[in-house]
Amino acid sequence: MTRVLAVDGGQSAIRVRHSAGSTEIAVEGVSRQEGDTVGAVSDAVLEGWRRLGGPPVDRAVLGLTTAPTDAAAADRLCRAVAAGTGAAEVWLADDAVTTHAGALALGWGVSITAGTGVACLALPRAGEPRVIGGHGFLLGDEGGAFWIGREGVRAVLRAADGRGPDTALTEAAAARFDGVADLGERLHSIERPVNAIAHFAPDVFAAAAQGDAVAAAIVAEAARELALLAAAGVAAAGVAAAAGVAAAAGVAAARGRGTDRVAAAAGGSGLVPVALGGRLLAPGSGLRTRLDRTLRSDVPAAAPMDAQGTPLDGAMAMGLAPDPGRYATLVTTWKGAP
């Protein structure tokens, strides 16, 4: 059997697992702000691999928020991971790809995962997969933890200026960030601002649950943004449900995976499975509950379901297959010399 090192790389954490066991190691994540991103990611992957005990690797599969789009940078990253682990092959993709592979068990439909950022991929019954949204913390990731945390901090700063309503978030920000005086300047100066601001999202959820109008409005807008993402994904993956479910069953059977949840979600009635995952969309969470409600009213062609697996599960499932399959157009496949 191919010995696989699966990697899920985000801004908050980079997680690794080997096919020989179930142990999962998490090391500090990497954002694009941190200078030599390629070097930082490869160092983190190798640190995680060493903490696993340095097991032999035939193929490493990297699903990264910070996956390089430049061919030279991608080659450098793959070579560094191969050199460190001894892998003969390295597959590199955006984390939206490995997220989808885990969430839908290599089947068709739409996956949306909300963590620090947001990843979405739509895979139709036939045709090419498409990454939708994301675009990073500067230009997108609407509805993710950084976006929610940033909106919360902005509300605090506006209230302090007298440009916005009072909010319970002010007290929460003071507790989390050691006061609100000069908060904007301090957050611009710290080493990992994206991670720090993303960690304010739970405070926004807590304030919303306690009835704070400002926080509740932020959570409502996050749900609307994620619903818009789902609508775009459903449009991209929209197929006749009967054919779509049959195709999903055929693909998953060929890969040796179950299809009951995908089929149940689609229901044979023209619906598109939309798998929801990530810590912000955990079943029963405030954001997930609101999003489910919004999808029912605004995106009737969506069939929401819990993600069947994690992005790390997706990276592992891909790596154990003979090739990237229908994700091939979105995967950089590096192979060393024989």
N, C-alpha and C positions, 0 to 999 in steps of 0.2 A: 504494500500500500504506500502511496505517496505520503511522505512525512511533511506536514504543512504547518507553517507558522502563520497564524491569522492575526491581523493587526487592525484595530479600530482607533484611528487617530483624530482626536478633537482638540479644541482649545483648552478645555478644562483638564482632560486626561487623555493619555494614550494607553490602550489596553492591548495585551497580547495573550495568546493561548496557543498551545501546541496540540496537534492531533493525537498525541500519545496519552493525553490526560485531560482533566477538566479544570486544572488550576488556571486561574486568570490573574495576571499581574497588571497593576495599573501604575503608571509613572506620570509625572507632571506633563501636562499638555503643552502644545506649541501654537502660537498665533503668528500671523504673517508680519507682525510688528517687530519680531525678535531677531532682527539682523539676518544672519545666515539661516534661513528657515530649513533648507535642505540639510545642512549640517546638524541643526538642532533636532530635527525629526529622526534622522538616521541614528544619532546618539541615543535618543530616547528609545527607539525600537531595539537597539542592541542592548541597552540597559535592561529593558524588560525581558529580552531573550536570555540574558545572563542570569537574571533573577529566577528564571524558570529552570535554571541548571544547565543552560547551553545545550539543549538537545539537538541532535542532527536534523537538518532541514533540507528537504529537496526543493520545496517551493514556498516562497513567502508571498502572501496576499495582503496588500496594504490598501485599506480604505481610509482615505485621509481628507479631513476638512481642508488641509493645506496642500493637497495634491498639486504638484507643479504642472502648469499647462505648457511651459516651455520645454521643448524636446531635450535640450541639453541638460536642463536641471533635472528632468525626469530620469534621464540616463544616469546622471551622477548619483541620484538618490538610490536607484535600483542597484547600481554597482556597489555603493557603500554597504547596503544591506546584504548583498550577496557576499561581498568580501568578509564581512563580519560574521555571518552565520554559516557560510559555506554553501548557501542555496544555489542550485543550478538554474533556477528560474525565479523571477520576481514579477508579480502582477501588481500593477499600480492603477488605482482608480479613485475618483471622488467618492467620499463616504456615502453619497446618495446611492451609489451602485450597490455597495455591500449592505447598506441599510435595506434596500428593496429586496435583495436576495434573501436576507434573513426574515424580513417582515412577511413576505409572501411565498416563502419556501420555494424560491426559484420559479414562481408562477407569474401570471399576468395580473395587471391591475396597477393601482397607484399606492405608493408608500409615502407617508409624511412622518418625519421624526423631528421633534422639537427638544433640543437640548440648549446648549449655549447659543447655537445657531439653529437653522432649520434646513433640513434636507428633504427634497421631494424628487421622485422619479416616476414616470409613467411608462408602462410597458403594455402596448396593445396586444390583441390576440395574434396579429401578424404585423410585421413592420419593425422599425427601429425604436429602441428605448429613447426617452427624452428626459433630460434633467430640467426641472422647472424651478424657478425662484432661487433662493439662496442668495447669491451675489455678495456674501460677506457682510461684516458688521458695518462697514462704511456706507454701503449702498442697498442693503436688503436685510435678509434674515428676519423679516417681520413676524412677530409672534413668538420668537425665541426668547431665551432667558436674558440675553444681553439687551435685546430690544425692549423687553418689559422693564428690566432694571433701569435702563437709560431713561425711559419715559417716566419712571418713578422718581429718579433723581432730578430730572428736569422739572417735574411738578413741585418738588421740594424747593428748588432754586427759585422758581417763579413765585411761589408763596412767600419766600423770604424777601423777594424784591417788591412785593405788593402787586405783582402782575398776574397772580392766580389765586384761587381760593385756598383757605387753610386746609390742611390735610394731616391725617394721622401718620402719613409717611414721613413727616418731618421728625417726629420722635423716633421712628424706626431708623431713619438715616443717621440721626445723631448717635444712636446706639451702635449701629454697624460700622460707621466711619469715624468714630471718635469726634463727634460734633459736626455741625454744618457750616461753621465759619470757614470761609475760603475752600469750601468743598470742591467747587469746580476746578480751581487751580490745583488742589492736591490730587484729584483723580487724573488730571492730565499729566501729572509728574511721576506717578507710581510706575513700577516696572511692568505690571501686567494689568492695565486698566480694564481690558475686556473681561477678564476673569473676575475681577473685583466687582464690576458693575453687574455682571450676570448673577452674582451671588446675592444681589439685592432683590431679585425676582421673588423669592419666597416671602419676603417682607411685603411685597405688593399683594401677593395672593392672600396673605394673612389679613392685611388691612381691608381688602375687598370683602373677605368673609365676615369681617366684623362690622361691615356696613359703611366703610369710608367711600364716599361718592367718587372721589378722584381716582382711587385705586380701582374701584369697580369699573369705571369708564375705561381704564387702561386694559383690564382683563377682557372687557367686552370687545374692545378694538382688536386685541390680539386674536380673539376667536374669529372675528370677521376676516382678518388677514389670512388666517389659516384656512378658513372656508373658501376664500378667493383662490388660494393655492390649490385646494382640493378641486374646485370647479375647473380650473385650468387643466389639472391632471386628468380629470374625468373626460374632458373634451378631447385630450390627446390620446387617451386609452379607450375611448368609447367604441364599443363593439356590440354586436348582437349577443345577448347574454348566453343563449344556448350554445352558440359556437364558441364563445369565450370560455365558458366553464369546461366544455369538452377539450379545448386546447390546453387549459390549465391542468386538467386531469392527465392528459397525455404527456405534457412536459414533466410534471412532478412524478408521474409513474416511472418515466424514463430515468429520472434522477434518484428514484427510490425514496420519495418523500410523500407524506399524506396530503390529500387535497380536500378533505371534508370541510374544513373551515372556509377555504376559498369558495368552494361550491355553495356552501350554505350562505355565505355573504352575498354572492351574486344572485342566488335564489332562482336562477333560470327565468328572470322576468325583465331582462334588459338593464340590470343594474351593474355597476362597475365596482369591484372590491376596492376599498380604500383602507389600507392598514395604517393604524395610528400607533406610534411608539415614541420612546424617549421619556425622560423623567418628567417632563412637563405635561405629557399626555397619558400618564398612568391612569388606568381605570379608576373612576371615582374621584379624580382630582377636579378641582373647581374649573380649570381651563378645559379639561376633557368633557366634563358635563355640559358646559356651555357650547363647546364646539359640536358635540353630538346633536344638541338641540338646533344649532344654526344649520348644520348639514341637512337635517330632516326638513327644515323649512325652506332653505335656499338652494340646496343642491340635491334635488330628489333622485337624480340618477346615481348618487353615491350610496354604496352599501358599507357603512363604517364597520370596522372589525378591529380587534386587538392585534397588534403585530404578533406573528407566530414565533419570531425569534429576534435576537438582537443583531446589530451590525456585525458584531464579532462572530455570531453564528453564521451570518451571511458570508463573511470572508472565508470561514472554514468550509462551508458548503461549496462555495465556488472553487476553492483550492483542491477539494477532494474530487471534483469533476475533472474529466480529461482536458477540458478547454473552457474558456469563459462563456461559451454558448451564446445566447442572445444578447449578452452584455458586451460582446467582443468589440463593438465600435467605440465603447467608452473605457476600454481597458488597455493600458500600455503593457505589453508582454515583453519582458526582457529575458533573454537566455544567454548564458555564458558559453564560452567555447567548450566543445566536447572534451 
